[in-house]
Amino acid sequence: MTEKDYSGVTTSKIGKNASANSNSKPTASNLNNSNKKSKTQKNEVETNNTDLINNYKKAGEISSKAKKFARDLIKPDMLLVEIAEKIEAKILELGGEIAFPVNLSINEIAAHYTPTLNDETQASGLIKIDLGVHVNGFIADTAFSMDLTPNKEYTNLIKASENALKAAQEVVKQNKEQATYSEIGKAIQQEIEKLGFAPIKNLCGHGLGEFDLHAGTTIPNYENKNQNIIEEGAIAIEPFATTGNGLVYDGAGSNIYHIAKYQQPRDNFAREVLSFITETKKSLPFSQREIERKFGKRALLALRMLEKTGIIEEYAQLVEQGKGIVSQAENTLIISKGKVIITSE
């Protein structure tokens, strides 16, 4: 699930800087801290680090299978709600948990749309499928695009984002924890522009933490002159290519929410709904669809109450400024001990 970069500048790094947001449990952003421990402590930390890397890898394996399932599933004119429900069910069947609602964004909508239970929107045009899996809170975030037009009008546009992702991955593989943000962004920009399209500059990749989709860093989709290095950790790289202006704006609501502040609502039923969200999702995004499925129609009123008091916020759809068609590709990578693992291929 993508991150909007409002500033256009990335300054933060994963590694030690990202660990400030973590709890006492080890995260992928402090994988190199074990050399500061005693022998007994070091063994415990290394065991925990192995466990969390295995969780990341397991989430990636499940996301890869879910992507294949989605590619085989999706056909023109299918209801988006049927697609979303089946992909999410597949993730659960494979032993994962849903890290965020499946995003199904069509044409100029770059990201952040998931259908409601009664949604009648059908799959068409160029559709982006962005899905997330977590295992014990450790996330794989991955996305791909499909051309559902009869004449396959957007083959090159999809190729642009896919080539950009491959090029960015190669920069990270070659340089490991010495790769700079600007080098990654440059590789993405060059591949997209090579085919005559524009990268979306105010969308970016991001760090991944425990129950945290956007942790510690933003990874540009263009050469931004940021010479800071990535260091160790888990990251999602996600290029967006477009026929438009290369910028997005906040559009209508997405039917995807997140908790903005932890506060008890006055209404008893709204409190029950919030309790369910915090217990099952923790800090991860959730959809109107899954809350309505659990509580029925009256859940919609509870969501409005929670939103009105600022306890939850709805993500906006991210729409290409020039109404250009948008493609997306995304994978999750782990950089650890001089190695790079692409978990979601």
VMD Tcl script that draws the C-alpha trace (Angstrom):
set ca {
  {0.00 0.00 0.00}
  {1.65 3.15 -1.20}
  {2.77 6.23 0.67}
  {2.19 9.77 -0.56}
  {5.23 11.99 -0.27}
  {3.82 15.50 0.17}
  {7.22 17.14 0.45}
  {8.88 15.51 -2.52}
  {11.99 15.10 -0.36}
  {13.23 12.05 1.53}
  {15.57 12.51 4.47}
  {15.01 9.69 6.90}
  {16.78 6.33 6.86}
  {15.90 2.89 8.06}
  {18.32 1.18 10.39}
  {18.95 2.86 13.72}
  {16.78 5.87 12.92}
  {13.70 3.75 12.34}
  {14.08 1.83 15.58}
  {12.97 4.89 17.53}
  {9.40 4.02 16.58}
  {9.65 0.39 17.58}
  {8.88 -1.29 20.88}
  {11.28 -3.47 22.84}
  {10.95 -6.32 20.36}
  {13.68 -6.62 17.70}
  {12.78 -5.29 14.27}
  {14.37 -5.61 10.87}
  {15.70 -2.09 11.30}
  {18.07 -3.07 14.13}
  {19.40 -6.30 12.69}
  {22.98 -5.09 13.11}
  {22.77 -4.29 16.82}
  {23.75 -7.77 18.09}
  {27.48 -6.93 18.17}
  {26.81 -4.67 21.15}
  {25.52 -7.52 23.34}
  {27.16 -10.04 25.63}
  {27.53 -13.58 24.24}
  {24.29 -14.78 25.87}
  {22.40 -11.66 24.87}
  {23.85 -11.86 21.37}
  {22.57 -15.40 20.89}
  {19.10 -14.35 22.02}
  {19.07 -11.33 19.68}
  {20.32 -13.38 16.75}
  {17.61 -15.99 17.39}
  {14.96 -13.26 17.50}
  {16.36 -11.65 14.36}
  {16.21 -15.01 12.57}
  {12.61 -15.39 13.67}
  {11.58 -11.99 12.37}
  {13.37 -12.49 9.06}
  {11.60 -15.83 8.71}
  {8.29 -14.04 9.38}
  {9.07 -11.50 6.66}
  {10.04 -14.29 4.27}
  {6.91 -16.33 5.04}
  {4.74 -13.25 4.44}
  {6.54 -12.75 1.13}
  {5.97 -16.35 0.06}
  {2.27 -16.05 0.78}
  {2.06 -12.73 -1.08}
  {3.71 -14.31 -4.14}
  {1.14 -17.10 -4.17}
  {-1.67 -14.57 -3.68}
  {-0.39 -12.56 -6.65}
  {-0.41 -15.62 -8.88}
  {-3.91 -16.44 -7.67}
  {-5.04 -12.88 -8.46}
  {-3.54 -12.94 -11.96}
  {-5.42 -16.12 -12.76}
  {-8.61 -14.85 -11.12}
  {-9.12 -11.39 -12.57}
  {-11.10 -11.03 -15.78}
  {-12.67 -7.99 -17.47}
  {-16.02 -6.94 -16.00}
  {-15.63 -8.92 -12.76}
  {-17.00 -7.10 -9.76}
  {-14.19 -5.54 -7.74}
  {-15.79 -6.75 -4.52}
  {-15.62 -10.35 -5.74}
  {-11.94 -9.92 -6.61}
  {-11.05 -8.33 -3.26}
  {-12.96 -10.88 -1.21}
  {-11.40 -13.83 -3.02}
  {-7.84 -12.51 -2.79}
  {-8.19 -11.75 0.92}
  {-9.71 -15.19 1.52}
  {-6.76 -16.74 -0.31}
  {-4.26 -14.91 1.92}
  {-6.00 -16.33 5.00}
  {-6.19 -19.81 3.45}
  {-2.43 -19.73 2.84}
  {-1.75 -18.98 6.50}
  {-1.17 -15.25 6.36}
  {-3.03 -12.29 7.80}
  {-4.25 -9.30 5.81}
  {-1.86 -6.38 6.29}
  {-4.21 -3.96 4.53}
  {-7.33 -4.20 2.39}
  {-6.63 -5.25 -1.20}
  {-6.32 -2.08 -3.29}
  {-7.97 -2.28 -6.73}
  {-7.31 0.99 -8.52}
  {-8.35 1.57 -12.13}
  {-6.83 3.82 -14.81}
  {-6.08 7.33 -13.42}
  {-6.59 6.21 -9.82}
  {-3.03 5.38 -8.84}
  {-3.78 3.79 -5.48}
  {-6.03 3.49 -2.43}
  {-9.35 2.10 -3.54}
  {-11.04 -0.96 -2.10}
  {-14.66 -1.88 -2.84}
  {-17.55 -1.93 -0.38}
  {-19.74 -5.00 0.06}
  {-22.38 -3.58 -2.29}
  {-19.92 -2.06 -4.76}
  {-20.96 -2.51 -8.38}
  {-17.68 -1.31 -9.91}
  {-16.31 -3.73 -12.50}
  {-12.72 -4.50 -13.43}
  {-11.66 -2.67 -16.58}
  {-8.88 -0.71 -18.24}
  {-5.55 -0.78 -16.44}
  {-6.08 -2.15 -12.94}
  {-3.50 -2.08 -10.14}
  {-3.66 -4.87 -7.55}
  {-1.84 -3.91 -4.35}
  {-1.95 -6.52 -1.59}
  {-0.35 -6.94 1.80}
  {0.32 -9.98 3.97}
  {1.66 -10.11 7.49}
  {2.94 -12.96 9.62}
  {3.10 -12.04 13.31}
  {3.10 -8.38 12.29}
  {5.93 -8.60 9.74}
  {4.73 -7.46 6.35}
  {5.09 -8.20 2.65}
  {3.74 -5.37 0.49}
  {3.52 -6.11 -3.23}
  {1.65 -4.91 -6.31}
  {1.25 -5.52 -10.02}
  {-0.79 -4.17 -12.93}
  {-3.06 -5.86 -15.46}
  {-4.24 -4.60 -18.83}
  {-7.89 -5.56 -19.25}
  {-8.46 -3.64 -22.49}
  {-9.41 -5.71 -25.57}
  {-6.42 -4.48 -27.57}
  {-3.92 -4.47 -24.69}
  {-3.37 -0.72 -24.97}
  {-1.19 -0.40 -21.87}
  {1.43 -3.11 -22.39}
  {4.33 -0.62 -22.54}
  {3.03 1.39 -19.59}
  {3.00 -1.75 -17.44}
  {6.44 -2.66 -18.77}
  {7.72 0.76 -17.67}
  {6.85 0.27 -13.99}
  {8.01 -3.36 -14.02}
  {11.35 -2.43 -15.62}
  {11.74 0.39 -13.11}
  {11.21 -2.00 -10.21}
  {13.78 -4.44 -11.59}
  {16.32 -1.65 -12.07}
  {15.79 -0.33 -8.53}
  {16.17 -3.84 -7.11}
  {19.46 -4.23 -8.98}
  {20.79 -1.00 -7.45}
  {19.99 -2.31 -3.97}
  {21.41 -5.78 -4.72}
  {24.68 -4.37 -6.03}
  {25.20 -1.74 -3.34}
  {23.31 -3.35 -0.45}
  {23.33 -1.05 2.58}
  {25.41 1.51 0.67}
  {22.72 2.29 -1.93}
  {21.53 5.89 -1.80}
  {17.97 7.08 -2.16}
  {18.92 9.14 -5.20}
  {20.51 6.16 -6.97}
  {17.33 4.14 -6.52}
  {15.15 7.03 -7.67}
  {17.38 7.66 -10.69}
  {17.14 4.02 -11.81}
  {13.33 4.17 -11.56}
  {13.06 7.48 -13.39}
  {15.36 6.43 -16.24}
  {13.50 3.21 -16.96}
  {10.10 4.90 -16.99}
  {11.20 7.85 -19.13}
  {13.00 5.50 -21.51}
  {9.60 4.21 -22.64}
  {8.11 7.68 -22.93}
  {6.22 7.92 -19.64}
  {6.57 9.88 -16.41}
  {7.26 8.62 -12.88}
  {4.80 9.83 -10.25}
  {7.06 11.98 -8.09}
  {4.85 12.43 -5.05}
  {4.31 8.72 -4.53}
  {7.10 6.71 -2.99}
  {8.25 3.44 -1.54}
  {8.61 3.06 2.21}
  {10.13 1.21 5.13}
  {8.29 -1.64 6.81}
  {8.19 -2.28 10.54}
  {6.32 -4.53 12.93}
  {2.61 -3.78 12.36}
  {3.84 -0.63 10.60}
  {3.34 -0.14 6.86}
  {5.22 3.15 6.58}
  {8.21 2.94 8.88}
  {11.28 5.09 8.94}
  {11.96 5.97 5.32}
  {10.52 7.06 1.99}
  {12.06 5.82 -1.26}
  {11.75 8.22 -4.22}
  {10.56 7.35 -7.70}
  {12.87 9.95 -9.27}
  {16.41 11.26 -8.87}
  {16.07 13.56 -5.86}
  {19.76 14.17 -5.03}
  {19.39 12.58 -1.59}
  {22.74 10.96 -0.87}
  {21.67 9.30 2.40}
  {22.08 5.53 2.36}
  {19.44 2.92 3.05}
  {21.30 0.72 5.57}
  {19.71 -2.50 6.86}
  {16.00 -3.15 7.14}
  {12.80 -4.09 5.32}
  {11.62 -1.82 2.51}
  {8.97 -1.71 -0.20}
  {9.98 -0.26 -3.56}
  {7.02 0.72 -5.75}
  {7.42 2.65 -9.00}
  {4.39 4.27 -10.63}
  {4.49 5.15 -14.35}
  {1.91 7.38 -16.01}
  {0.83 8.92 -19.30}
  {-0.07 12.05 -17.31}
  {1.71 14.82 -15.40}
  {3.51 12.66 -12.86}
  {1.75 13.94 -9.74}
  {-1.29 12.75 -7.76}
  {-3.87 14.59 -5.69}
  {-6.24 13.44 -2.95}
  {-9.55 12.38 -4.45}
  {-12.70 10.86 -2.97}
  {-12.71 8.43 -0.06}
  {-11.17 4.99 -0.54}
  {-13.26 2.92 1.93}
  {-9.93 2.26 3.72}
  {-9.34 3.59 7.23}
  {-6.69 3.73 9.91}
  {-6.69 4.65 13.58}
  {-5.58 8.26 13.96}
  {-5.71 8.49 17.76}
  {-6.51 6.12 20.59}
  {-9.51 7.47 22.44}
  {-12.67 5.86 23.76}
  {-15.87 7.00 22.02}
  {-18.96 7.73 24.12}
  {-21.27 5.48 22.13}
  {-21.24 1.87 23.37}
  {-21.55 0.29 19.94}
  {-18.85 2.52 18.47}
  {-16.66 1.43 21.39}
  {-17.35 -2.21 20.52}
  {-16.42 -1.63 16.87}
  {-13.22 0.20 17.87}
  {-12.29 -2.62 20.23}
  {-12.64 -5.12 17.37}
  {-10.46 -2.95 15.12}
  {-7.68 -2.51 17.65}
  {-7.67 -6.19 18.62}
  {-7.65 -7.55 15.07}
  {-5.79 -4.84 13.14}
  {-3.65 -3.09 15.76}
  {-2.16 -0.15 13.84}
  {-2.81 -1.57 10.34}
  {-5.39 -0.20 7.86}
  {-8.83 -1.76 7.60}
  {-11.80 -1.55 5.23}
  {-15.42 -0.56 5.60}
  {-16.17 -3.91 3.97}
  {-14.71 -6.05 6.75}
  {-16.31 -3.97 9.51}
  {-19.71 -4.16 7.83}
  {-19.29 -7.90 7.31}
  {-18.64 -8.32 11.03}
  {-21.30 -5.97 12.47}
  {-23.86 -5.44 9.69}
  {-25.21 -2.17 8.32}
  {-25.16 -0.36 11.64}
  {-21.36 -0.54 11.51}
  {-21.51 2.29 8.96}
  {-22.95 4.61 11.60}
  {-20.25 3.57 14.07}
  {-17.53 4.31 11.51}
  {-19.03 7.76 10.91}
  {-19.02 8.42 14.68}
  {-15.41 7.33 14.99}
  {-14.41 9.43 11.99}
  {-16.28 12.51 13.25}
  {-14.40 12.39 16.56}
  {-11.06 11.98 14.77}
  {-10.40 8.50 16.15}
  {-10.19 7.02 12.65}
  {-9.36 8.62 9.32}
  {-10.22 7.52 5.79}
  {-7.50 7.37 3.18}
  {-8.18 9.38 0.04}
  {-7.96 7.84 -3.40}
  {-4.78 9.03 -5.10}
  {-5.67 10.37 -8.54}
  {-3.25 11.32 -11.31}
  {-3.30 15.08 -11.72}
  {-3.60 15.08 -15.52}
  {-6.02 12.13 -15.51}
  {-3.25 10.03 -17.03}
  {-3.38 6.24 -16.91}
  {-1.17 4.80 -14.16}
  {0.70 1.50 -13.78}
  {2.34 0.18 -10.60}
  {4.82 -2.52 -9.63}
  {6.05 -3.29 -6.11}
  {8.14 -5.73 -4.12}
  {9.36 -6.04 -0.54}
  {13.09 -6.38 0.12}
  {15.12 -7.18 3.23}
  {18.69 -5.89 3.53}
  {20.53 -7.80 6.25}
  {24.16 -8.71 6.93}
  {25.32 -7.79 3.44}
  {22.53 -9.74 1.73}
  {19.39 -8.61 -0.10}
  {16.30 -10.83 -0.10}
  {13.34 -10.03 -2.35}
  {10.56 -11.65 -0.37}
  {7.55 -11.11 -2.64}
  {8.67 -12.19 -6.12}
}
mol new
graphics top color blue
foreach p $ca { graphics top sphere $p radius 0.5 }
foreach p [lrange $ca 0 end-1] q [lrange $ca 1 end] { graphics top cylinder $p $q radius 0.2 }
display resetview
